[in-house]
Amino acid sequence: MIPPPEINWFALLPLLVLGLGAAAVLLVDVQMKPHPKWLVRMAAAVLLATAAGALLQGWWLRRLEAGETVGTPLPFSGFLIVDRYAIFGTLLLAAIALLGLGAGQRFIVSLGRRAAEAIALVLLSTSGFMLMLSTPQLVMMFLGLEIGSISLYVVAGFSRQERQSEEAAIKYFLLGSFASAIFIYGVALVYAATGSLQLFEQQELLSRVAFVKPGVLLIGLALLIVGLAFKVTAAPFHGWAPDVYQGAPAGMVGFMAAAAKVGGFAALARIMATAFEGYIETWATVVAGIAVLSMIVGSFLAVVQSDFRRLLAYSGVAHAGFILTGIVAGEAGIGSIWFYLAVYTVQLVGAYAVVAAVSGASSAGSPLASYAGLAKRQPMLAHALTVLLLGMAGIPLTSGFIAKFGVFQDAFRAGFGWLVVVALLASVVSFFIYLRVIVTMYMEEPLEDRVLVLTVPLRLVLWTTLAMTVVFGLFPVPLLRLTAISLPL
Amino acid sequence: MLTALILLPAIGAVLIALVPGRRRELFLPLGVTMSIGPLALAAFVFTSFVTGEPGFQMVEREVWYEPWGLSWYLGIDGISLPLVALTALLVPIVLAASTAITHRLKEFVMYTLLLEAGLIGVFLALDLFLFFVFFEAILIPMYFIIGIWGGERRIYAAIKFFLYTAFGSALMLAAIIGLAVLSSRQTGVPSFAYTDLLDVSLNPTTARWLFGAFALAFAIKVPMFPLHTWLPDAHVEAPTAGSVLLAAVLLKLGTYGLVRFNLGLFPQASVDFVPVMAVLAVIGIVYGAVVAIVQPDLKKLVAYSSVSHLGFIVLGTFALTSGGLVGGLVQNINHGITTGALFLLVGMIYDRRHTKKIADFGGLAQVMPIFAGLFLFTTFASIGLPGLNGFIGEFMVLIGSFPSLPIYTIIAASGVVLAAIYLLWAYERAFTGVPDKPENQALLDLNLREKLVLAPLVILMLLLGLYPKVLLDRVQPSAEAILDRIEATTNYVVPEPGRLEHVLLMEEGE
């Protein structure tokens, strides 16, 4: 008789909680038909439980390292991994989803009976990206990527009545699938070259065997980079982002952009910094090239945008470039990348929460003109957005400055001084973008005087993101220490 | 103690944030009260500063984040001490002078106090990371001060100011990171501390690049020709308080940085760059003065006169003689006091007439004798009349620079004459003659508050003119230490008559 496979429930804990939670939301909705806001609260509880699960794993990992307990951090024959890297990523994603639900609460409630689907999709997509960063196995990574992405395609098209939302969904789906195909092709080529799908085995193999002709491997790696660059909106693979983030429901865009960035960058850093660190000389130049292009394209194109959501999308391209600046440092840059991702994605969710408040939860398009005089119409929104934008610009005393400083420093240490100079000049250009929005909000007269209602969850999201931007700008050390130890195994 | 000097104004700003916005009449008195604390503390630091000691005093050093080598590292020496005192002195003055500001007064007072905290922080920081944080952070309050309470083209001026400075500091940040990376490669310990970075050994090419990046950031701040174009816009559009702080302190960040970082960290490159810096300084002196002559706007005239005066400071600094360097550092303070006073005076007449055009005035001396008297007095100080403060600094710069840069100094001396032309001519047009315009005939002279605002500055002009030793004793040892280091690490020799004793002897001999 075949013994039943040993299942490490503990390693599955966060994913399991999240998956079951998503199912439970749907079931509760069918059975009890509660008011949608109860479903949002339920989802928030699920996310908190997920985070608790991750913390529990962290506690277990610490005991394992101290030799107080037995077990393997690589359960399921190395298909999953429990390391500090995965735990930090899980916590970050849970936080983003929580903030994203808060920002999108008004939209979700307005969906009525379809609310449960939207909530379940957010939870599932979160679980997908969590899987993506807690596996050292390339096919599993692909699986996570697809779970996360496909859920997001649907979220993008959730305002079915609006053409722009439909367009966003179709565009996102087509181009996203294309990117996924490129990624999986890369996986296949890497497998062809090394004979393994497991990053640790590849690392081991590469340390023993010197490839005489590493052509196949390098093409595979290039495809992996391209596929992931697509997901994190790095130029020249960013073309879809402005359209999608402009058309998708305003309440959900923050989560969509943030979660995809965390998943994509976490996967990229894990692949490049663990298994293929030995080839860093080769791939770092390519990544540096993508970084330069992203920073320049993102910063300059953001200047000419007249729609605030497109502006944020292009600034996201520039930020992808800044984060890639940290990737070129290899393993030494991981702490800074985590710090940057944590800081930036939170600001992103906060900024899109303001968009949701200003331009209505579901309506597509948010011209900059509608932000004129926001400081007079709703000072809270204007103040919050100002701090968040200053944070994104990387002005000292905000968390964004520490984040930029971290990745730039790592890149400089890795010998990419020129890249740092380009990055710093690009960030001066990006100052202009953010200043323009601030000027619009404070120094121009409002065009309309519609009263802007702030729901309680939205206020919470704004205060949280604002507080994090300032607190981690003034006292970054605790988060710096945490990210510095959140390394892959 | 130095930490308290930075935190006090910041705490003041936070306390003001807690006061309900309805009580408008409270904010200016409250702001002045909050800034008296830092002033008292600065006065205490100034008096307890040990003269004759070249190194850093009252040093505070706490590790902040050791993997990156960041520390909370503060200290004060003869170069930064007068600037800190000047900042602390001017903030209560400009707040007391800001009665013309009526809307969003609370935020105005908060931003001014935050600006003060940032400015003091810049001068005290000895960790380059910390320095950069303060250097860049002051842009935000200044941006809002210009952008919210400024004149008609305030938004344009605010953005121009912000982008110019941010561009310079971006390259400086790259240089700071680069220098720290080199240091950690050489010592194995990451550090951004000024005192550690002094020991980095650089090859000449790298040093020149790093020098260039720092110099660009500071040259924009000074501003040196041809990077000065943001200054007239920012000055003209800024409210009085903004103009005063901009001219008196923010510009000094540039000259302070050139001395502290460019001369301090890159001695060889400094020697190599002397011709470039001297040429630009002299062009600035003459160009600023010539352009000032033709300005129809009183505020713009003072702004261009700053370009000219700051040129003297840079010339003195890069003359690499102790006369020039000490003269430049002293002139930093003198220019802060006199130009600050000039902007306050222009602000006072603007509050009455809502115009700054010289042509709109005329014969003011008959209507406002006290105002005219104070204006003339400040003008004399600015021109450098012996016995007033402006004379000491300019004279020392010229005498000190002559031994090493004779030609430049001769050309620069024309700036003194030009200053007399543009300021006295402006005075003549605005104040002398008969008040023929009806709007000017009913103007009220200065009230008690305005007299009180100007009093400390006028007293200082006289005091520093007659007894500059208060300043010289404190500045000289630190400045000489920088020159000694340049002499020790390069084969540059400070020309003999350039030593300060010589200059002072000549001065007494006159």
Contacts between the chains, C-beta under 8 A, distances in Angstrom:
chain1	res1	chain2	res2	distance
A	390	B	140	7.0
A	395	B	136	6.5
A	395	B	137	7.1
A	395	B	139	7.4
A	395	B	140	6.3
A	396	B	132	7.0
A	396	B	133	4.1
A	396	B	134	7.6
A	396	B	136	4.6
A	396	B	137	4.6
A	397	B	133	6.7
A	397	B	137	5.0
A	397	B	140	8.0
A	401	B	133	7.3
A	401	B	136	7.7
A	405	B	129	7.6
A	405	B	173	7.8
A	405	B	177	7.7
A	406	B	68	7.7
A	408	B	173	7.7
A	408	B	174	7.7
A	408	B	177	6.0
A	409	B	68	6.7
A	409	B	177	5.4
A	409	B	180	7.7
A	409	B	181	7.4
A	412	B	174	7.9
A	412	B	177	4.9
A	412	B	178	6.1
A	412	B	181	5.0
A	413	B	181	5.4
A	413	B	184	7.9
A	417	B	174	7.3
A	417	B	178	5.9
A	420	B	174	5.3
A	420	B	177	6.5
A	420	B	178	7.9
A	421	B	171	7.0
A	421	B	174	4.9
A	424	B	170	3.9
A	424	B	171	6.8
A	424	B	173	5.9
A	424	B	174	5.2
A	425	B	167	7.6
A	425	B	170	6.0
A	425	B	171	7.7
A	427	B	170	6.6
A	428	B	163	6.7
A	428	B	166	5.1
A	428	B	167	4.9
A	428	B	170	4.9
A	431	B	162	6.8
A	431	B	163	6.5
A	431	B	166	5.3
A	432	B	159	7.2
A	432	B	163	6.1
A	435	B	143	7.7
A	435	B	159	5.7
A	435	B	162	6.3
A	435	B	163	7.9
A	436	B	159	7.9
A	439	B	147	7.0
A	439	B	155	5.4
A	439	B	158	7.9
A	439	B	159	7.0
A	442	B	147	7.3
A	442	B	148	6.7
A	443	B	147	6.1
A	443	B	148	7.0
A	443	B	154	7.6
A	443	B	155	5.4
A	476	B	65	7.4
A	477	B	64	6.7
A	477	B	65	5.0
A	480	B	65	5.8
A	480	B	67	7.7
A	480	B	68	7.8
A	481	B	65	8.0
A	484	B	67	6.2
